[in-house]
């Protein structure tokens, strides 16, 4: 989660953009077209139970439709369903997945109550990540209480497993979880996110933290919720369809990661386990499939795509923001000042994001204000250019189109057209010269000078926005 600075303006912390239209190439090992990652949640013995000091019995993810907590009481049926997961379901899934890389989300207190299962996980070479201290809700905990639980989960996990966890997933988390986990543990990844098909970096806990997102859809939990899976073939079909779509994207050069979420008491039931087997057989039948633990994926991503420093406009102070973007619209810093007051967030930490904020201010301005922006632009190949008095941006743009190397006849033509255009419309001819050659600029000049003022005013404003867009692309890619 991105920690925002305290400012007087509104900042929106959610990242609604992510990688956008151009996600990075994961470069999976061996040129794999897809990474398939299987999680087995081990929660049995860590769920809500008065035996565990909780206020009521468990009511989440079981075969009991409409289950509700029983305050102050043990719930025999609920307990026995969870016990099925540790007594029978785990071993069935273990036999089914024993030769595959698997990540276990292990609730620390559940692991402590399952020494034979822990030994089997370790014997299979499975990664055992932390699933928190107990399988309970964290949303109403204070930050101090949740921090203490995270610390105790790491301590107990290390004691029971023999090594500290390198991955973390709370699941029933709070808004503080990612920050707290990142600050308390040296985790290769945190999985409390469902926001992407690829790992990604965030600033959390005072550092760059890798997120390896998890799944709620390719997850056997849908057998235990309304409008979920009711038969094994529904689960199988959904897993196959998800795999086939992601595999096809990988063949097309846009490789992704597929997460599969399992629970001992759910996928461990015979009818569901057989459906899972058929789905995995389908995946194994394809070439270029990398079955990996989440730890392996995290380590690979950190090597290939380490965190990169980048400009974050949404976290800049006012003076720095205006200094950086005040000249994007020619000699009009008031546009950057207006954009700074908007509800900026991670979605604005890109050229497209900043451009949208600046353009909104420009579009909402009065006609007189927009006219002021137009008149702030210099003539093409005009007197200011000859005198070397253009802004650095305008100088580079005009030079890129060859307007600094005109013949005498070309300069005379531009001078004449500039004069005619300005006298007719009351503002200089504006065009995003980076999109054009010298010849196409002249063609546009001749064509547009025949427009009426309303049409040309709108076109000049569009060109101003395009110039700003190109400037931002250059500024934020350097």
N, C-alpha and C positions, 0 to 999 in steps of 0.2 A: 504494500500500500504506500502511496506517495505521501510523504509528510509535507504539508503546506506551511509556508511561513505565515506568521501573524501579520495581517495587513488590514487596512480599513476597507478594502475592496473584496468583492465576492470571488472566491476561487472554487472551482468544481473539481473535486479530487479524482473522480472516476475517469479511467482511460477508455474512451469509446472508439478509439482508432486502432490501437495495436500496430500490427505490421501493415495494415491497409492492403492495397492492391498488389504489393510486391513483397511478400514474405521472404525471408532469407532461405537460401539453400541449406538444409540441415547437414548435407554431406555425410549421410549415415555411413558407417563402416562398410567396406566392400561394395559401395555404390548401391546400397539397398534402396528400394523404392518406397519402403514404409518401415517404420519402427512399431512393433507391436509390444505393448507393455501390459502385463497381467498383474493385478493387485488382488491379494487375498486378505480380507479384513479379518483379523483375529480379535474378537470383542467378547467372547464368551467368558464370563467370570469378571468382566469389567463393567457390566451394564448396571443400571439403577437397581438397587436392591437394599432393603433395610439391613441385610447382613453386612453390606459394605458401608454402612453409615449414612445411606441416603434416606430421604424423607418418604419415598414411595417406591413402588415397583416399576419396572420398565414397561414402556408402552409403544416402543418404536421398532419397526422392521421385524415383524414376526408373522406367523401364520394366523394370528388372532385378528379377525376383522374388527375394526373400531375399538381396538384395545385402549384402555384408559389407565392411568396410574392408580394404584391402590395406596393411598396415604397410610403410612404406619403399618402396612401389612406386606407379608410375602405373597407372591402370586405363583402358586404351584405350576399352573399350566405354562405361564410365561417362562418360568425358570427351566422347566423341562424342555421347552423348545430351544432355548439357548444351550442347554446341556447337550441336545442332539448335535449341535454344531461342533462342540469339542469332542464328544464321545464317538460320533460316527461320521459326520459331514467332513470334518477336517481330514480324516484319514482317506476318505474316498477321493477328495480333491487332491490330496497329496499323491495318491497313486496315479491319478489322471495327469497331473502336472509335474510329476517328479523329475522329468528330464528337461523341463523348460526353465529359463530364468524367470523367477517370480519375485515380486516385492510383497512382503507381508506388512500390512499396517497393523502393528501390534500394540494394543492397549496394554500399558505397563502392568497394571494389576491383573489383567487377564493372562499375560505371559507368566507372571509370577505363580499363577494357579495352574499352569499347564506345562510343567517341566518336560514331559515326554514329547509334547508337540514342539516345544522350542528345540529340543534335540533333533527332531525330525527335520525341522526347517533348516537347521545348521548343516545337517548331514546332506541335504539336497543342494546346499550352496545357495539357498535363497537369501536375498537381502531382507533384513528385519528393520524396518523403519518404525518410528514412533507414531502411535495413534493417540497420544495423550496419556494422562494418568488413569482416567476412567472414561467409559463410554457414556458421557452425560452432556447435557446442554451447558454451554459456556456464555451464552448471550447476556445473562443477568449478573455475571460475576464482575466484581471490580477488577481493575487492571492489576492491583496488587495480589488479589486472590488468584487470578489466572496465571500471573507470573510465578507465584509459588507452586502452582500445580505443574507448570511446565518444568520448573527446576526439579521437582520431585519425580516427574515422569522420566526425565533424562537420567537422574541418579538411579532410580529403580531399574530402568531398562539396562543400564550399564552393568548393574549388579547381577541381573538375571541372565542377560545374553552374553555378557563378557566383553562387550565393546559398546561405546556410545553410539546412538543412532546417527546416521548421516542424512536421513530424510525425516520430514515431519508432516503429519496430516492430522489436524484436530477433527475435522468433519463437522461436528455440531459446534461451530466456532462463533466467536464474537467479532466485532469490528476491530478489536485490538489484537486479535490472534497473530496475524502475520508479523506485525511490528514486534510483538513480544517474543515470538518464537525466533525471529531473526536476531534479536538482541541477546537472547539467552543461550542459543545453541550455535555451534559451528556446523550449520547444516549445508550440505551440498545443494539441497533444494528444499523448498516448502511446496506442498501440493494443495493447499487450501485455495483453490481457484478452479473455475470451470470455463475460463474466458478464452481459450485458444486451443488450436491443434498442434501448437509448437511451444517449447519452453520460451520464457522471456524474463528479462531482468526488471526489477523494481528497486527503488530506494526504500528500504525498510530497516528498522532497528539501527539506523545510523550507518548503513553500508549498502553496497550493491548485493541484492539477494536474488538468486535464481528461483523462478517459479516453474515447476513442471506441473502443468494443470492436470486435473483429474476429470472424471466423467460421472454424470448422473444418468446418462441415457444408455450407454453400453454397460449396464449395471444390473445385476440380479436383484437389487433392491426393488425393481419394478414388479417383482412378484409379490411384494408386500405392501403395495400402495394401490389406491383406487386408480382406474384407468391405466393400469400397468399390464405386465405380461400375465397371462393365465395358463398358458401351455408352453411346454418346452420348445415347440417348433416356432413360436413367436419370438422367443429369445434367440434361437438359432438363426432365424431369418434376419433379424435385426443386426446381429453381429456380422453375418455374411454381407449384408447390404452395406454396412458401414465400412467394412474392410474393402469391398470391391470399389466403392467410391474413392476412398483414400488411395488405394493401390493404383487406380486409373489416373488420379492426379499425380502420383509419383512417377508413373510412366511418362506423363506429359511434362515432367520436369518440375513439379511442385510437391515434393515429398513432405509427408506429414507424420504425425505420431498418432497411433490408436491406443487408447486406454480401455481396459476391460476391468470392471469392478466386480468382485465376487465376495460372498460371505459364506462362512462354513455352514451355517444353519439354513441357508437358502440354496445356493448352488450345490451344496453337499447332498441334497435330496436326490434320489436316483433318477427321476424323470428329467430333472434339470441338468444333472451331471452328464447324462447321455447327450442332451442337446448341445451342451458346451463342447463335448468331445467332437461331435460332428462339425461344429463351427471351426474348431481348431484344426481338424483334419483338412478342412477347406483351405485354411490359411497356409498350412504346411505344404499344400500341393503347389503353391506358387513359388517362383524363383524371386530372389531379391527381397526376402522378408527378414528383417532383423528382429528377432525376439530378444528383448533386453530387460534388465531391471531398470527401475527409475534411477537408481544410483549410477548405472552405466550411461544412461541417457544424459544425466546431469553432468557427469564428468566429461563426456564427449562434447556437450554443448559449451561447457566452460573453456575447453581447449579451442574449439573451432569458432565460437562466437562469444568471446569474453566481453564483459561490459565495456562500452565505449563512452568516453565523455562527450557530451553534446550540449548545445545551447538549449536551455529550457526557459523560453519566454514567460511561461505562466508563473514561474517562481522568481522572476526578476523584480527588483525594486523599481519604483516609478522612474527615477532619474536614469537608470541604466536602460530601461525599456525604451524610453523616448530617445535616448542617445543612439540606441541601436536601430530603431525603426522610424525615427522622426523624419528621415530624408527619403524614405521609400516612395512616398507621394511627394513630388518635387516641392521643396521649400514649404512644406505644410505639416509641421510637427503637431499641430492641433489634432490631426487624425490619429496619430499614435497616442496622444494623451487621452482621447476618447476611447480608443481600443483598450487601454490599460484599465479603464473603469468597468469593463465588461466582465461577465462571468467566465473568465479564462480558466483553462485546465489543461491536462495532458494532451487533449485533442488539439490544442493550439501550439504545441511544441514542435511544429513543423512549418515548412514554408506555406503549405496550403492552409494550415490553421491560422497562422498570423495574417495571411492575406485575407482570409475570410473576415477576421475581426476588423482589420483596417478598412476593407471594402464596405463593411456594414456601416461604419461611421461615415464614409464618403457618400454612400447611397442615401443615407438618412439626412444628410446636410441640406441646407437650403440651396436653391439654384444659384444664389449670389455666392455662397461659400464654394460650391463646386466650380463656378466660373473663376473664382480666385485661384483654385488649383490649376485650372487650364491655363490661365494667363501667367502662372508661375513657370510654365514650361518654356524653354527657349525655342526660337525658330530653328528649323533644320538647316545646318550649314550657314547660319546667320552671323550677325556681327559679334555676338558673344563668343561663338566658337572661334571666329577669326582672332578675337582678342584674348583667347585662352581663359575665359571667365565662366565656363560651364562648370557644373558640379562634376565631381569625379565620375559619377555614374553616367551622366549624359555624355561626357567626353568619350568614355569607353564605348558606349552604345553607338554613338555616331561614327566613331572610328571603325567599329566592327562592320558597319555597313559601307565603309569606304567614303563616307561623307567628308572626311578630312583630306581627301586626295582628289578634289574635283578639278576638272579643266576649267578654263576661264568661261567657256560657253555654258558648262553645267552649272557653275556658280551663278552666272547671270540668270539662268532659267530658274534656279531655286529662289533667288532673290525676288524675281518677278512674281513667282507663284506665292511666296510668303506674303508679299505685299497685298496681292489681290485677295488672298484667303482671309487675312487678318482684317482688311477693310470690309469684307462682306460679312464675317461672322463675329468679329470682336474678340477673337482669341486665336492663338497660333495653331497651325496645322500640327496635330499630334498623331504619331504612329509608333507602334512598337517596332523599332527598326531591327531588333534582333530576329524578328520573324520575316525579314525582307532583304532583298538585294537593292542596290541603288536603282536598278531599272524598275522593280516592282513598286518602290516608294514613289517614283515619278508617276507611274501608272495610277496609283491610288490617289495621288495629289490631283491629277487631271480629272479623275472620276468623282472624287468627293467634293471638289469645289463647285460642282453643279447641284449639290444637295440644297434643300431648304435649311434654315437655321435650326429648327427643332430636330430634324433628322441628324444633322451634323453635330449638334451639341451632344446628343445621345451617343453617337459614334465616337466622338472625342473622349467622352467619359469612359466608354468601354476600352479604348486604347490606353487611357491612363491606368485603369485597373490591370490591364495586361502588362504594361511596363512595370508596375509594382510587383506583379506576380513573378516576372522574370528576374527582377532584382532580388527578391526574397529567395528564389531558388538558388541563385548564385551565392548569396550571403550565407545561407544555412547549410550549404553543401561544402563550404570551404573549411 
